[in-house]
Amino acid sequence: MRPIAKDVATVSIEPGRTLAAGAILVNLSRHLAERYDEQYDILPSIDLSLPEQDFTCDLGLFPPRKTNWLNDEIRVGPPISAFEIVMPTETPESLAETIRRHYFANGVQSAWVISPRQKSITLLHPNQPAHVFASGLIHDLATGLEVDLDEVFA
């Protein structure tokens, strides 16, 4: 979750991506696409347009829609669920707070905070306590997703 300037086209590669974050994105995208490709659009590194601040979301889960190849969108509205990877300069708590303040206020139904160093995922829902998973199967009631933690950190 990286803030970006409001209403300014993104023109450079996002800074700070790590090898572990890249591997997690590939594993998670593959896992979700194999199981939920017909139910959702699963989009990595997507720029979101929110009323007070724009962000780059590591991975977003959206309702399915037809891509308009001639009139591409630079920024899209909020996802149903957001997946954010904790970077070395962040803490899971600070990232969760930013998610609660910006994403949930704009209709995001769940958020997954992925901590590579701890090999854990914190599942967040609006107005509910966080649930931290360090092993096993994660079930998101807001989206119906089931994800095996071992596949994310394979």
N, C-alpha and C positions, 0 to 999 in steps of 0.2 A: 504494500500500500504506500505509494509514493505520491505526495501532493504535486500537482502540476499547475502552472499558471492558467487562470480562468480565461477561456475563449482565445487561447493562443495555440496554434497548431504545434503538435509535437514534432520536433525536427531532428532529435538525436536519439541514440540508443540509451536506454535507461541505465544509469550508473549503479554500481554496487551489486550486480548479480554475481552470485558465487557458484562454484561447481556443484556444491551440494544442493543449492536451490534449483539449479537447472535440472539435476537428476530427479529431484522431487517432482518438478513440473512435468517432466516426461512420464514418470511412473504414474502420477495421479491422473494426468490427461488420458493416458492409455487405459488405465483401470476404469475411469468414468465413461470413456467412449465405448468400450467393450460392452458395458451394461446399460448405459442410459442415452446413447446417441440418438435414438428415435424420440425420446421423451424431452430432451433438453439440447440446446446449443452450448457447447463447452468451449469457451474462448480464453486462451492464455494471453497475458500481457495486454489487456484491453483498457483503453482509456475511457473513464467514466465521466459524464457530465452531471454534477450535482449542483443544486442551487447556490450553495455558499462556497464550495471548493471542488475542484476537479481532482481526480486521482487516477493513477495507473494501478489497476487491480492485477495481482499475479495470475489469478484464474477466476473466471466468472461463469456461473451457471445461469443460462437465460432460457426463456420460453423459445421453442423452435420458431424460426422465421426464415423466409427466403432471402438469400443474399442478393442485393442489387449490385451487380458487378460494374455497372456504368456509373452509378452514383453512390460511391462508398461513403460510409459514415466515419468521421474522424473521432467522434466521441459518442458513446451510447449512454442510455439511462441506466439506472442501478440494476444489478443482477438479482435473481431470486436468492442466490447464495454466493458468497465470496470466499475465496481461498487465498490466504495471505501467508507468506513465508517470512519468519523472523530473520532479519539480517543481522550480521555480527554487531552492528552499532545500535540495535534495538533490543528491547526486552519484550517478552510476551505480554506483560502487563500494560506497557505503554501502547503497544499495537492494539491490544484489546480495547483500551480506552478510546483510541482514535476511531476504531470500528464502531463502537457503541455511539459515539458522538456524531459521526458523519454517515455511516452506512445505515444503521437502524432507524435514524431519523428520516431516512429517505426511502423506506420500504424494503430494504434487504431483510429477508426472513431468517437467515442463518449465516454464520461466518465461522470458518475453520482457520485457526491460528496454528500454523505448523512450525514447530521448533526443531530444526535439524540437530542442534547440539544435544538436546534432551531426547531426541527421537520420540517426540510426543505431539499430540494434537489437542488443542483446546477448542471445544465446540461451544459456540456462543449463540444465544437466541435473545431477542429483545425481552427486557424485563424479567430475565431468568438468571439464576446463577450459572457460572461457567462450569463445564464438565471437562476434566482433563483425562486423556487416554494415553497410556504408555504401551499398551498391547491390546490385541484382540480386535474385535469387530466394532466399528463405530456405526451407529444408526442415527440418522438425522430425521426426526419426525416431521420437520418443516418441508422437506423435499422428498422423503422416501429413499434417500441415498443410503447404501450400505457400503462401507469401505473397510477393508482389512488393513490395519496399520502396517503389517509386515510387507504388504505390496507397495505401500507408499515409500518405505525406507529400504526397499530391496536393493 
